[in-house]
Amino acid sequence: MLEFTNRAKNVSPSLTLAITAKANQMKADGYDLISFAAGEPDFNTPQFIIDAAKQALDKGYTKYTAASGLTALKEAVCQKLKNDNGLTYSPEQIVISTGAKQCLFNALQAVAQEGDEVIIIAPYWLTYPELIKICGATPVIVETNAANGFMLSVSALKKAITDKTKAIIINTPNNPSGTLYPESVIREFAELLKEYPDIWVISDEIYEALSYDGNKHFSIACADEQIKERTILINGMSKAYAMTGWRIGYSASSTAAAKKMGAMQSHQTSNANTMAQHASIVALTKGQNFISEMRGVFESRRDALLDCFKDFKEVDCVKGGGAFYVMVNIKHLINKSYKGQKIDSALKFSQLLLENKYVAVIPCESFGAPDYVRLTYTLDIAVIKEGAKRFKDFVKEIC
Ligand SMILES: Cc1ncc(COP(=O)(O)O)c(C=O)c1O
Protein backbone atom coordinates (compact mmCIF):
# COMPACT_ATOMS: atom_id res chain seq x y z
CA MET A 1 0.00 0.00 0.00
CA LEU A 2 1.20 3.49 -0.78
CA GLU A 3 1.67 5.27 2.55
CA PHE A 4 2.34 8.80 3.69
CA THR A 5 4.71 9.54 6.55
CA ASN A 6 3.41 10.35 10.00
CA ARG A 7 4.95 13.78 9.52
CA ALA A 8 2.79 14.42 6.46
CA LYS A 9 -0.28 12.93 8.09
CA ASN A 10 0.07 15.02 11.23
CA VAL A 11 0.15 18.40 9.53
CA SER A 12 -3.24 20.10 9.63
CA PRO A 13 -4.48 22.06 6.63
CA SER A 14 -5.08 25.71 7.46
CA LEU A 15 -8.60 26.32 8.78
CA THR A 16 -8.35 29.90 7.65
CA LEU A 17 -7.87 28.89 4.03
CA ALA A 18 -11.54 28.09 3.57
CA ILE A 19 -12.50 31.59 4.67
CA THR A 20 -9.86 33.43 2.67
CA ALA A 21 -10.55 31.36 -0.46
CA LYS A 22 -14.26 32.15 -0.20
CA ALA A 23 -13.59 35.84 0.47
CA ASN A 24 -11.30 36.02 -2.58
CA GLN A 25 -13.93 34.36 -4.72
CA MET A 26 -16.60 36.78 -3.52
CA LYS A 27 -14.34 39.72 -4.29
CA ALA A 28 -13.69 38.34 -7.77
CA ASP A 29 -17.44 37.92 -8.23
CA GLY A 30 -17.93 41.62 -7.55
CA TYR A 31 -19.24 41.58 -3.97
CA ASP A 32 -18.66 44.72 -1.92
CA LEU A 33 -16.31 42.81 0.36
CA ILE A 34 -14.44 44.22 3.34
CA SER A 35 -11.60 41.98 4.35
CA PHE A 36 -10.11 42.09 7.84
CA ALA A 37 -8.46 38.77 6.97
CA ALA A 38 -5.10 39.84 5.52
CA GLY A 39 -1.77 38.94 7.05
CA GLU A 40 0.26 41.65 5.39
CA PRO A 41 0.54 45.44 5.11
CA ASP A 42 -1.64 47.10 2.48
CA PHE A 43 1.27 49.47 1.68
CA ASN A 44 3.20 48.83 -1.50
CA THR A 45 6.89 48.09 -1.22
CA PRO A 46 8.58 51.53 -1.31
CA GLN A 47 9.79 52.58 -4.75
CA PHE A 48 13.44 52.88 -3.71
CA ILE A 49 13.45 49.19 -2.78
CA ILE A 50 11.79 48.24 -6.07
CA ASP A 51 14.39 50.33 -7.91
CA ALA A 52 17.17 48.52 -6.06
CA ALA A 53 15.80 45.19 -7.26
CA LYS A 54 15.60 46.48 -10.84
CA GLN A 55 19.18 47.69 -10.62
CA ALA A 56 20.26 44.31 -9.29
CA LEU A 57 18.70 42.69 -12.34
CA ASP A 58 20.32 45.20 -14.68
CA LYS A 59 23.68 44.53 -13.08
CA GLY A 60 23.22 40.83 -13.75
CA TYR A 61 22.70 39.69 -10.18
CA THR A 62 20.65 36.78 -11.37
CA LYS A 63 22.79 33.87 -10.23
CA TYR A 64 23.02 31.82 -7.04
CA THR A 65 24.50 33.46 -3.98
CA ALA A 66 26.06 31.62 -1.05
CA ALA A 67 23.30 29.35 0.31
CA SER A 68 23.09 31.25 3.61
CA GLY A 69 22.93 34.61 1.84
CA LEU A 70 25.01 37.51 0.52
CA THR A 71 27.72 38.73 2.88
CA ALA A 72 26.69 42.34 2.20
CA LEU A 73 23.13 41.56 3.31
CA LYS A 74 24.37 39.73 6.41
CA GLU A 75 26.44 42.82 7.21
CA ALA A 76 23.39 45.04 6.77
CA VAL A 77 21.45 42.74 9.13
CA CYS A 78 24.27 42.96 11.71
CA GLN A 79 24.17 46.74 11.42
CA LYS A 80 20.39 46.75 11.89
CA LEU A 81 20.67 44.54 14.97
CA LYS A 82 23.34 46.86 16.35
CA ASN A 83 21.43 50.08 15.65
CA ASP A 84 17.93 48.98 16.64
CA ASN A 85 18.59 46.36 19.30
CA GLY A 86 22.09 47.07 20.57
CA LEU A 87 23.05 43.50 19.65
CA THR A 88 26.44 42.52 18.28
CA TYR A 89 26.49 39.72 15.73
CA SER A 90 28.96 38.87 13.00
CA PRO A 91 27.97 37.87 9.46
CA GLU A 92 28.69 34.15 10.02
CA GLN A 93 25.96 34.20 12.69
CA ILE A 94 23.32 35.34 10.20
CA VAL A 95 21.37 33.10 7.82
CA ILE A 96 19.27 34.73 5.11
CA SER A 97 16.25 32.61 4.23
CA THR A 98 13.09 32.54 2.15
CA GLY A 99 11.03 34.49 4.65
CA ALA A 100 10.99 34.32 8.43
CA LYS A 101 8.92 31.19 7.91
CA GLN A 102 11.92 29.32 6.53
CA CYS A 103 14.05 30.67 9.39
CA LEU A 104 11.55 29.14 11.82
CA PHE A 105 11.59 25.88 9.89
CA ASN A 106 15.40 25.83 9.93
CA ALA A 107 15.56 26.68 13.62
CA LEU A 108 13.10 23.99 14.64
CA GLN A 109 14.73 21.39 12.39
CA ALA A 110 18.05 22.24 14.04
CA VAL A 111 16.89 21.87 17.64
CA ALA A 112 13.82 19.60 17.89
CA GLN A 113 13.11 16.01 16.91
CA GLU A 114 11.02 12.93 17.81
CA GLY A 115 10.36 12.71 21.54
CA ASP A 116 11.03 16.41 22.15
CA GLU A 117 8.59 19.05 23.31
CA VAL A 118 8.51 22.65 22.11
CA ILE A 119 6.55 25.19 24.13
CA ILE A 120 4.41 27.78 22.40
CA ILE A 121 2.29 30.47 23.99
CA ALA A 122 -1.39 30.78 23.09
CA PRO A 123 -2.67 32.59 21.17
CA TYR A 124 0.07 31.61 18.73
CA TRP A 125 0.75 31.92 15.01
CA LEU A 126 -0.92 28.88 13.47
CA THR A 127 2.25 27.76 11.69
CA TYR A 128 4.19 27.01 14.91
CA PRO A 129 2.45 23.78 15.94
CA GLU A 130 2.63 22.47 12.40
CA LEU A 131 6.36 23.18 12.04
CA ILE A 132 6.95 21.50 15.40
CA LYS A 133 5.01 18.44 14.25
CA ILE A 134 6.99 18.33 11.00
CA CYS A 135 10.09 17.88 13.20
CA GLY A 136 8.41 14.92 14.87
CA ALA A 137 8.27 16.89 18.14
CA THR A 138 5.20 17.74 20.23
CA PRO A 139 3.86 21.27 20.68
CA VAL A 140 3.09 22.10 24.31
CA ILE A 141 0.74 25.03 24.73
CA VAL A 142 0.89 27.55 27.54
CA GLU A 143 -2.29 29.56 27.98
CA THR A 144 -2.43 33.28 28.66
CA ASN A 145 -5.20 35.50 29.90
CA ALA A 146 -7.15 38.00 27.81
CA ALA A 147 -7.80 40.06 30.95
CA ASN A 148 -4.15 41.10 30.98
CA GLY A 149 -3.84 41.41 27.22
CA PHE A 150 -2.56 37.85 26.68
CA MET A 151 0.64 38.73 28.50
CA LEU A 152 3.22 35.98 28.83
CA SER A 153 2.94 34.37 32.27
CA VAL A 154 6.39 33.23 33.33
CA SER A 155 4.97 31.08 36.14
CA ALA A 156 2.66 29.26 33.69
CA LEU A 157 5.63 28.77 31.41
CA LYS A 158 7.67 27.25 34.21
CA LYS A 159 4.92 24.71 34.89
CA ALA A 160 4.98 23.59 31.25
CA ILE A 161 8.72 22.83 31.21
CA THR A 162 9.62 19.12 31.40
CA ASP A 163 12.73 17.02 30.80
CA LYS A 164 11.63 16.80 27.18
CA THR A 165 11.45 20.56 26.56
CA LYS A 166 13.93 21.46 23.84
CA ALA A 167 12.82 24.93 22.89
CA ILE A 168 10.38 27.73 23.65
CA ILE A 169 9.02 29.95 20.90
CA ILE A 170 8.11 33.51 21.80
CA ASN A 171 6.54 36.00 19.44
CA THR A 172 6.43 39.67 20.31
CA PRO A 173 4.60 41.67 19.02
CA ASN A 174 2.28 38.74 18.63
CA ASN A 175 0.20 37.38 15.81
CA PRO A 176 -2.80 37.12 16.37
CA SER A 177 -3.12 39.23 19.55
CA GLY A 178 -0.77 42.15 18.90
CA THR A 179 0.60 41.69 22.44
CA LEU A 180 3.95 43.36 22.98
CA TYR A 181 5.97 41.94 25.88
CA PRO A 182 7.62 44.70 27.91
CA GLU A 183 11.29 44.45 28.82
CA SER A 184 10.41 43.53 32.43
CA VAL A 185 8.47 40.41 31.33
CA ILE A 186 11.21 39.36 28.91
CA ARG A 187 13.82 39.76 31.64
CA GLU A 188 11.72 37.69 34.05
CA PHE A 189 11.50 35.00 31.37
CA ALA A 190 15.27 35.18 30.83
CA GLU A 191 15.82 34.71 34.58
CA LEU A 192 13.67 31.58 34.50
CA LEU A 193 15.63 30.24 31.56
CA LYS A 194 18.82 30.37 33.59
CA GLU A 195 17.44 27.43 35.59
CA TYR A 196 17.19 25.48 32.32
CA PRO A 197 20.44 25.92 30.41
CA ASP A 198 19.56 23.25 27.82
CA ILE A 199 16.49 24.96 26.43
CA TRP A 200 16.73 26.94 23.20
CA VAL A 201 14.76 30.14 22.69
CA ILE A 202 13.30 30.85 19.28
CA SER A 203 12.35 34.51 19.25
CA ASP A 204 10.07 35.49 16.39
CA GLU A 205 10.42 39.27 16.07
CA ILE A 206 8.87 39.71 12.63
CA TYR A 207 6.50 42.46 13.88
CA GLU A 208 9.23 44.36 15.74
CA ALA A 209 8.91 47.48 13.59
CA LEU A 210 5.20 47.73 14.37
CA SER A 211 5.33 48.51 18.10
CA TYR A 212 3.00 51.28 19.28
CA ASP A 213 2.23 53.69 22.12
CA GLY A 214 5.82 54.87 22.19
CA ASN A 215 6.94 51.43 23.40
CA LYS A 216 9.95 49.72 21.97
CA HIS A 217 10.25 46.07 21.21
CA PHE A 218 12.79 44.35 23.48
CA SER A 219 14.56 41.26 22.15
CA ILE A 220 15.30 38.45 24.59
CA ALA A 221 18.77 38.23 23.03
CA CYS A 222 19.43 41.55 24.81
CA ALA A 223 18.87 40.00 28.25
CA ASP A 224 22.50 38.89 28.57
CA GLU A 225 25.24 37.00 26.71
CA GLN A 226 24.27 33.57 28.06
CA ILE A 227 20.68 33.95 26.85
CA LYS A 228 21.83 35.45 23.55
CA GLU A 229 24.00 32.38 22.94
CA ARG A 230 20.97 30.09 22.97
CA THR A 231 18.52 32.40 21.28
CA ILE A 232 17.70 32.04 17.62
CA LEU A 233 16.41 35.51 16.79
CA ILE A 234 14.19 35.62 13.73
CA ASN A 235 13.10 38.67 11.80
CA GLY A 236 12.62 39.66 8.18
CA MET A 237 11.60 42.14 5.55
CA SER A 238 7.94 41.14 5.09
CA LYS A 239 6.12 43.25 7.64
CA ALA A 240 8.60 46.07 8.30
CA TYR A 241 9.12 47.05 4.66
CA ALA A 242 5.87 45.79 3.12
CA MET A 243 7.87 43.12 1.31
CA THR A 244 5.80 39.99 1.96
CA GLY A 245 6.12 38.72 -1.60
CA TRP A 246 9.88 39.17 -1.75
CA ARG A 247 10.41 36.34 0.73
CA ILE A 248 13.42 37.48 2.69
CA GLY A 249 13.86 36.63 6.36
CA TYR A 250 16.92 36.29 8.55
CA SER A 251 18.07 34.56 11.70
CA ALA A 252 20.78 35.62 14.12
CA SER A 253 22.18 33.01 16.46
CA SER A 254 25.36 31.42 17.76
CA THR A 255 27.79 30.55 14.99
CA ALA A 256 27.22 26.84 15.67
CA ALA A 257 23.44 27.16 15.22
CA ALA A 258 23.86 29.31 12.11
CA LYS A 259 26.12 26.66 10.56
CA LYS A 260 23.57 23.93 11.14
CA MET A 261 20.69 26.01 9.79
CA GLY A 262 22.75 27.16 6.79
CA ALA A 263 23.74 23.57 6.00
CA MET A 264 20.15 22.39 6.07
CA GLN A 265 19.02 25.27 3.91
CA SER A 266 21.79 24.55 1.40
CA HIS A 267 20.13 21.19 0.67
CA GLN A 268 16.62 22.55 0.70
CA THR A 269 16.16 25.81 -1.18
CA SER A 270 19.78 27.04 -1.49
CA ASN A 271 19.89 30.82 -1.28
CA ALA A 272 16.87 33.09 -0.93
CA ASN A 273 16.01 35.00 -4.10
CA THR A 274 19.10 36.89 -5.27
CA MET A 275 17.58 40.20 -6.44
CA ALA A 276 15.36 40.33 -3.37
CA GLN A 277 18.50 39.98 -1.26
CA HIS A 278 20.07 42.95 -3.07
CA ALA A 279 16.92 45.01 -2.58
CA SER A 280 16.88 44.05 1.11
CA ILE A 281 20.32 45.59 1.65
CA VAL A 282 18.91 48.92 0.46
CA ALA A 283 15.74 48.49 2.52
CA LEU A 284 17.69 47.84 5.71
CA THR A 285 20.02 50.76 5.19
CA LYS A 286 17.56 53.37 3.90
CA GLY A 287 14.14 52.25 5.10
CA GLN A 288 13.83 53.94 8.50
CA ASN A 289 11.53 56.75 7.35
CA PHE A 290 9.21 54.33 5.63
CA ILE A 291 8.93 52.25 8.80
CA SER A 292 8.06 55.22 11.00
CA GLU A 293 5.47 56.44 8.54
CA MET A 294 3.81 53.01 8.26
CA ARG A 295 3.93 52.51 12.02
CA GLY A 296 2.09 55.82 12.58
CA VAL A 297 -0.61 54.91 10.08
CA PHE A 298 -1.19 51.47 11.60
CA GLU A 299 -1.30 52.85 15.12
CA SER A 300 -4.06 55.30 14.19
CA ARG A 301 -5.95 52.55 12.38
CA ARG A 302 -5.74 50.32 15.46
CA ASP A 303 -7.15 53.14 17.56
CA ALA A 304 -9.91 53.78 15.01
CA LEU A 305 -10.90 50.10 15.03
CA LEU A 306 -10.97 49.91 18.81
CA ASP A 307 -12.94 53.13 18.92
CA CYS A 308 -15.66 51.57 16.72
CA PHE A 309 -16.17 48.85 19.35
CA LYS A 310 -15.67 51.01 22.43
CA ASP A 311 -19.36 51.31 23.35
CA PHE A 312 -20.42 47.98 21.89
CA LYS A 313 -20.86 45.67 24.84
CA GLU A 314 -21.79 42.55 22.86
CA VAL A 315 -18.13 41.66 22.12
CA ASP A 316 -14.78 42.39 23.80
CA CYS A 317 -11.77 43.59 21.86
CA VAL A 318 -8.32 42.97 23.27
CA LYS A 319 -6.03 45.92 22.65
CA GLY A 320 -2.58 44.93 21.46
CA GLY A 321 0.58 47.02 21.53
CA GLY A 322 1.90 46.01 18.13
CA ALA A 323 1.54 44.12 14.81
CA PHE A 324 -1.71 44.87 12.94
CA TYR A 325 -4.27 42.61 14.53
CA VAL A 326 -7.05 42.91 17.08
CA MET A 327 -8.69 39.86 18.61
CA VAL A 328 -12.40 40.01 19.30
CA ASN A 329 -13.96 37.71 21.88
CA ILE A 330 -17.19 36.18 20.58
CA LYS A 331 -17.50 33.50 23.28
CA HIS A 332 -20.99 34.34 24.41
CA LEU A 333 -22.28 34.36 20.80
CA ILE A 334 -21.26 30.74 20.35
CA ASN A 335 -24.23 28.38 20.50
CA LYS A 336 -26.60 31.22 19.54
CA SER A 337 -28.23 31.48 16.10
CA TYR A 338 -28.13 33.75 13.09
CA LYS A 339 -31.19 33.55 10.82
CA GLY A 340 -31.91 30.05 12.10
CA GLN A 341 -28.33 28.79 11.69
CA LYS A 342 -26.48 27.73 14.80
CA ILE A 343 -23.14 29.41 15.47
CA ASP A 344 -21.23 26.48 16.91
CA SER A 345 -17.71 27.87 16.46
CA ALA A 346 -15.66 30.93 15.54
CA LEU A 347 -15.35 29.39 12.08
CA LYS A 348 -19.14 29.27 11.67
CA PHE A 349 -19.41 32.85 12.97
CA SER A 350 -16.87 33.94 10.34
CA GLN A 351 -18.61 32.03 7.56
CA LEU A 352 -22.00 33.57 8.36
CA LEU A 353 -20.51 37.05 8.71
CA LEU A 354 -18.88 36.68 5.31
CA GLU A 355 -21.96 35.29 3.58
CA ASN A 356 -24.38 37.81 5.06
CA LYS A 357 -22.45 41.03 5.54
CA TYR A 358 -19.52 40.48 3.15
CA VAL A 359 -17.00 40.98 5.93
CA ALA A 360 -14.06 38.58 6.17
CA VAL A 361 -12.41 37.90 9.55
CA ILE A 362 -10.14 35.08 10.65
CA PRO A 363 -11.51 32.52 13.12
CA CYS A 364 -8.88 31.77 15.75
CA GLU A 365 -9.36 28.05 16.37
CA SER A 366 -6.02 27.31 14.71
CA PHE A 367 -4.37 30.06 16.73
CA GLY A 368 -5.22 28.31 20.00
CA ALA A 369 -8.03 30.78 20.76
CA PRO A 370 -11.35 29.19 19.74
CA ASP A 371 -13.47 31.95 21.32
CA TYR A 372 -11.98 34.66 19.13
CA VAL A 373 -11.87 36.08 15.64
CA ARG A 374 -8.95 38.15 14.41
CA LEU A 375 -9.36 41.46 12.60
CA THR A 376 -6.44 42.88 10.61
CA TYR A 377 -6.45 46.66 10.40
CA THR A 378 -4.46 47.07 7.20
CA LEU A 379 -7.32 49.10 5.71
CA ASP A 380 -8.18 52.77 5.35
CA ILE A 381 -10.00 54.15 8.37
CA ALA A 382 -13.22 54.74 6.38
CA VAL A 383 -13.22 51.08 5.35
CA ILE A 384 -12.45 49.98 8.91
CA LYS A 385 -15.47 51.98 10.12
CA GLU A 386 -17.79 50.50 7.52
CA GLY A 387 -16.51 46.97 8.23
CA ALA A 388 -16.96 47.46 11.98
CA LYS A 389 -20.51 48.74 11.39
CA ARG A 390 -21.41 45.65 9.39
CA PHE A 391 -19.77 43.42 12.03
CA LYS A 392 -21.85 45.05 14.76
CA ASP A 393 -25.06 44.84 12.70
CA PHE A 394 -24.39 41.14 12.26
CA VAL A 395 -23.85 40.63 15.98
CA LYS A 396 -27.06 42.52 16.81
CA GLU A 397 -28.99 40.12 14.57
CA ILE A 398 -27.71 37.08 16.49
CA CYS A 399 -30.18 35.64 18.98
C1 LIG B 1 4.24 35.55 13.69
C2 LIG B 1 4.75 35.39 12.30
N1 LIG B 1 5.99 34.91 12.12
C3 LIG B 1 6.51 34.73 10.90
C4 LIG B 1 5.78 35.05 9.78
C5 LIG B 1 6.39 34.77 8.43
O1 LIG B 1 6.82 35.88 7.78
P1 LIG B 1 7.60 35.78 6.39
O2 LIG B 1 6.74 36.47 5.40
O3 LIG B 1 8.88 36.50 6.64
O4 LIG B 1 7.82 34.33 6.09
C6 LIG B 1 4.48 35.55 9.90
C7 LIG B 1 3.67 35.87 8.71
O5 LIG B 1 2.49 36.08 8.76
C8 LIG B 1 3.96 35.74 11.19
O6 LIG B 1 2.72 36.23 11.39
The ligand as an ORCA input file, in Angstrom:
! r2SCAN-3c Opt
* xyz 0 1
  C       4.238     35.549     13.689
  C       4.747     35.389     12.302
  N       5.991     34.909     12.122
  C       6.509     34.729     10.896
  C       5.778     35.048      9.775
  C       6.393     34.773      8.426
  O       6.816     35.884      7.775
  P       7.600     35.781      6.395
  O       6.745     36.469      5.400
  O       8.879     36.503      6.640
  O       7.815     34.334      6.089
  C       4.482     35.547      9.902
  C       3.666     35.865      8.706
  O       2.495     36.082      8.761
  C       3.959     35.740     11.193
  O       2.724     36.235     11.386
*
